[in-house]
Amino acid sequence: MNHCSASQLAENASSSCARLILGNDAPQGTFPSTWTWTAVVGLTTLIISTYFSIDQVRKSKRAKQARLFQSDYELLSETIVLLDKLAGIPVQKADLARLGELLSRIKQAERRFPELPLGTVVAHIDTYKKIPLPDDFHRKLVGKRILLDELLDLSRQQGAAITGALAAIAAVQNEIDRRTT
């Protein structure tokens, strides 16, 4: 009975496989150089084509995701323009109609893409909408029915809410950019 170790069995099996591939008259332990170069070129071609296939799938997926996020990205850009405009004026309730429309569309986008941090944008804009200056604040200020300190405090709160909303919008747009590029 022949007692062989596992390494001897593996060595015997590989040499018998080599003889099968190369023929029985080939010297044991050598491969012809043409077979080796053919295998290297074939393996390299396989690796390169696999890499480019995976890269193409990844690019296609990102392009599809970019198309999905495009309208919401533009909505956020439109909101930035409106908030910048509102930052330059004393905002009253009548000035917030367009912002309410945009807020509604942002809430819809939040439901479509819950993984994006659109909730913070909604929260900051809601805060901003809740602190407009009182109607006819000019007359109330002249008639001394409202204190200047109260108006300044409301104005500071509006500024802080706008700054928070702009920062939240920038964070969402950066997240969209990160996912699509």
C-alpha positions in Angstrom: 0.0 0.0 0.0 1.3 3.4 -1.0 1.2 6.0 1.8 1.5 9.6 0.3 1.2 12.9 2.0 -1.2 15.6 0.8 1.5 17.6 -0.8 2.8 14.6 -2.7 -0.7 13.9 -4.0 -1.1 17.5 -5.2 2.3 17.4 -6.8 1.6 14.2 -8.6 -1.8 15.4 -9.7 -0.5 18.7 -11.1 2.3 16.9 -13.0 -0.2 14.4 -14.5 -2.5 17.3 -15.5 0.5 19.0 -17.1 1.3 15.8 -19.0 -2.3 15.6 -20.2 -2.2 19.2 -21.5 1.2 19.2 -23.0 1.4 15.5 -24.0 3.2 12.6 -22.5 6.6 13.3 -24.2 6.9 16.9 -22.7 9.5 17.3 -20.0 7.9 17.4 -16.6 7.6 20.8 -14.8 7.9 23.1 -17.8 5.3 24.8 -19.9 6.0 26.1 -23.4 6.4 29.9 -23.5 3.7 30.4 -26.1 1.1 28.9 -23.7 2.2 31.1 -20.9 2.2 34.3 -22.9 -1.2 33.4 -24.3 -2.6 32.8 -20.8 -1.2 36.1 -19.5 -2.5 38.1 -22.5 -5.9 36.4 -22.2 -6.1 37.0 -18.4 -5.1 40.6 -18.8 -7.7 41.1 -21.5 -10.3 39.6 -19.2 -9.4 41.8 -16.3 -9.4 44.9 -18.4 -12.7 44.2 -20.1 -14.3 43.3 -16.7 -13.0 46.6 -15.2 -14.4 48.7 -18.1 -17.7 46.8 -18.0 -18.1 47.5 -14.3 -17.1 51.1 -14.8 -19.7 51.5 -17.6 -22.4 50.1 -15.3 -21.4 52.4 -12.5 -21.5 55.5 -14.9 -24.8 54.4 -16.2 -26.2 54.1 -12.7 -24.9 57.5 -11.7 -26.3 59.1 -14.9 -29.7 57.6 -14.1 -29.5 58.9 -10.5 -28.5 62.4 -11.8 -31.6 62.5 -14.0 -33.8 61.6 -11.0 -32.3 64.3 -8.8 -32.1 67.0 -11.5 -35.5 68.6 -11.0 -35.0 68.7 -7.2 -31.6 70.2 -7.6 -33.1 73.0 -9.8 -35.9 73.4 -7.2 -33.3 74.0 -4.5 -31.5 76.4 -6.7 -34.7 78.3 -7.3 -35.3 78.4 -3.5 -31.8 79.8 -3.0 -32.5 82.7 -5.4 -35.9 83.5 -3.7 -34.3 83.3 -0.2 -31.5 85.7 -1.3 -34.1 88.1 -2.6 -36.2 87.8 0.6 -33.0 88.4 2.7 -32.8 91.9 1.2 -36.3 93.1 2.1 -38.4 93.2 5.3 -40.6 90.2 4.8 -44.3 90.3 5.6 -46.8 87.6 5.2 -47.8 88.7 1.7 -44.2 88.2 0.5 -44.2 84.5 1.5 -46.7 83.2 -1.1 -44.0 82.0 -3.6 -41.9 80.5 -0.8 -45.0 78.5 0.3 -45.2 77.0 -3.2 -41.6 76.1 -3.2 -41.9 74.6 0.3 -44.7 72.4 -0.9 -42.6 71.1 -3.8 -39.6 70.5 -1.4 -41.9 68.4 0.9 -42.9 66.3 -2.2 -39.2 65.8 -3.0 -38.6 64.8 0.6 -41.3 62.1 0.3 -39.7 60.9 -3.0 -36.2 60.8 -1.6 -36.2 60.2 2.1 -32.5 59.4 2.1 -31.7 63.1 1.2 -31.6 65.5 4.2 -34.5 67.6 2.8 -36.2 67.6 6.2 -33.8 70.2 7.5 -34.5 72.5 4.6 -38.2 72.2 5.3 -37.7 72.8 9.0 -35.7 76.0 8.4 -38.1 77.4 5.8 -41.0 76.6 8.1 -39.2 78.5 10.9 -38.7 81.4 8.5 -42.3 81.5 7.4 -43.4 81.7 11.1 -41.5 84.9 11.8 -42.6 87.5 9.3 -42.8 91.1 10.3 -46.3 92.3 11.2 -48.4 93.8 8.4 -48.1 97.6 8.2 -45.2 97.6 10.6 -44.1 100.9 9.1 -47.3 102.7 10.4 -47.1 100.8 13.7 -43.5 101.8 14.2 -44.3 105.5 13.4 -47.4 105.4 15.6 -45.2 103.8 18.4 -47.6 100.8 18.7 -44.7 98.4 18.2 -41.2 98.6 19.7 -38.2 98.9 17.5 -36.5 96.2 19.6 -39.3 93.7 18.7 -38.9 94.4 15.0 -35.1 94.1 15.2 -35.5 90.8 17.1 -37.8 89.5 14.4 -35.4 90.6 11.7 -32.5 88.8 13.4 -34.6 85.7 13.6 -35.5 85.9 9.9 -31.8 86.3 9.1 -30.9 83.3 11.2 -33.6 81.2 9.6 -32.5 82.2 6.1 -28.9 81.4 6.9 -29.9 78.0 8.3 -32.1 77.3 5.2 -29.3 78.2 2.8 -26.8 76.0 4.7 -29.3 73.1 4.7 -29.9 73.6 0.9 -26.1 73.6 0.3 -25.7 70.4 2.3 -28.5 68.7 0.2 -27.0 69.9 -3.1 -23.5 68.7 -2.0 -25.1 65.3 -1.2 -26.7 65.2 -4.6 -23.4 66.1 -6.2 -21.6 63.4 -4.3 -24.0 60.8 -5.4 -24.1 61.8 -9.0 -20.4 62.5 -9.8 
